[in-house]
Amino acid sequence: MSDDALNRLSGPLADPSREAGYPAQHPPRVGFFTDTSVCIGCKACEVACKEWNLLPEDGLELTGMSYDNTGGLGASTWRHVAFVEQRIDPASRARVDLGMPGMGGSTVPEAEESGELRWLMSSDVCKHCTHAACLDVCPTGALFRSEHGTVVVQDEVCNGCGYCVPACPYGVIDVRPSDGGAFKCTLCQDRLGEGLAPACATACPTESIQYGPLEELRQRAQHRLEQLHEQGISEARLYGHEPDDGVGGDGAFFLLLDEPEVYGLPPDPVVTTRDLPTMALCAAGAAVAAAAAVVGCFWGGGR
Amino acid sequence: MSPGDVEATRRPSEDRPPFRSYYGRPVIKEPTWKVPDVPAYLYLGGTAGSSAVMAAVAGVRGQTRLRRVGRLCAAGGSAASVLALVHDLGRPARFLNMLRVFKPTSPLSVGSWILAPFSAVTTAVAASEVTGIAPFLARPASVVGAVLGTGMTTYTAVLLADTAVPGWHEVHRELPFVFASSAVLGAGALATALTPREQSLPARRMTVLGAVGELVSGSLMERRAGRISEAYRTGRAGNVLRAARALAVVAAGAALRAGRGGTAAWLAGVCGTAASAATRYGVFEAGRTTARDPYYTVVPQRERARRDEDSPDHRSEG
């Protein structure tokens, strides 16, 4: 099999829109670089997203775990700001055990606290994967690759089968119970066509959410990472920026200050369809074996 | 220990390494597929597929009573399978959108293109069987049904495995064999109960073979599942799968004696059907458990990433 044929399921792919059939002169691939080191947790992105995309209210409960009462991404929440409270040793940048009162039932008194308290805040969003599992498994063609290299649901086509929901390695897309259809971030497809930036990036007051051509964002992110490392923030790392990762690189990638799973992100996501050829082979083998077994059961008499 | 950071000892009975997560919340989304719709769809489709194969062979060999049972089970099972699938859709009125495109990358698209013609063909064949109209057309149609039925037995295994759900994806090589065995068991059990003794020998053999296949492939799957096997051994999924194994053993034993008595045939039928359905439901439930708990996503991925870093061509710093 050639590299090109393999690329359709996994591996680095320079131009997903071209691969999806758009002419060579399609617009450049765009995305988000979310620099969580400057996120202040204001949730303007969540509000702007809800407002622009007319997303319905989907719960007003208090989670009781932090200032994050959104909980996670969903059918009607396309931006989600995560809050993590930690204590670190400023010298080693290592985590210090944090005796938080509250949910965990920890008994460490506050007086024993040491180190520097910090909040990690990060605005999560659909990753617009180079190899998007949701798009691959969608049986109706409702999910499609846009000319901008993003992944979008066509609501008029979606029949609510829900296959995209467990297919996403990041747990982004979901079915809206009131409506039955699947929904997720479109990277403001309607704004892109007019030359506007997505609502969340426009609303972000600290430029934590940066929008632009993916190539440019990757360079910008590399520069920012070096800058932070020079400042001694050794724990800064990029997430989802590498074209040779399990999903062929994310269209929306991040600069994080701790392990991805601390923010609710998978540490090493892989597009499930990478293994589809193996699955198909095993299924064909098992099906033929089962049919042969049934035929074999008629061996000899049996009347 | 900060509440948002570490979540290590929720089930101290299991040997779990500490891992970090976001307040213990799941990383991936739990499937929105409903119970009993989807487990029923899995069971009915597989049983109908294997019944169609059995009916075609019985037709060729002139075993008319067995053929009749096979044809009716194939038609009934596939029709019920379609209903369960449509009922599970968020927008059932748009079911036909499944046939709007053919996407080889989507097991549900491929499956719909197997299921739709399969249910049409098996319904026509069953109608001919009952009414006696055009039997000369029923035989070639029955062979077409058998070919499609072969696909029916395992496409649903790919459907589950082709997701980010660790409990399904990690066993993507073994799951088709479990589902294929479960399909043979399901079809054999139904036919054992519904066919007169003198023609039910192939069905009884199918019950035994399917049960043995389910036990062997099931234990192989659990052995190869690594950390994920916890979900198959514990909780509701573990209980259901243990019950399925016990029922499969009873069904096989009863099928071996069903040549002599009607009670044994019915016992084989009931236990085999229950075992086949319980296996599908147990696998479905185990997958849902692994989707809910971040442990199953974070720890295996961490371990895989560490292995990749140890290998010589590891990726650059990230």
Interface residues (C-beta under 8 A of the other chain):
Chain A: R8 L9 T63 M65 S66 G71 G72 A82 F83 V84 E85 Q86 R87 R95 D97 L98 M100 G102 M103 G104 S106 A133 D136 V137 C138 P139 T140 G141 A142 V157 C158 N159 G160 C161 G162 Y163 V165 P166 A167 C168 P169 Y170 G171 V172 I173 D174 V175 D179 G180 G181 A182 R237 L238 Y239 H241 E242 D244 D245 E259 E261 V262 Y263 G264 L265 P266 P267 D268 P269 T272 T273 D275 L276 T278 M279 A280 C282 A283 A284 G285 A286 A287 V288 A289 A290 A291 A293 V294 V295 G296 C297 F298 G301 G302 R303
Chain B: M1 S2 P3 G4 D5 F19 R20 S21 Y22 Y23 R25 P26 V27 I28 K29 E30 P31 T32 W33 S50 V53 M54 V57 A58 R61 Q63 D88 L89 G90 R91 P92 R94 F95 N97 M98 R100 V101 K103 T105 S106 P107 L108 S109 S112 A146 G149 T150 G151 T153 T154 Y155 A157 V158 L159 A161 D162 T163 A164 V165 W168 H169 H172 R173 E174 L175 P176 F177 F179 A180 S181 A183 V184 A187 G188 E198 Q199 L201 P202 A203 R205 M206 L209 G210 G213 G287 A291 P294 T297 V298 Q301 R302 R304 A305 D308 R315 S316 E317 G318
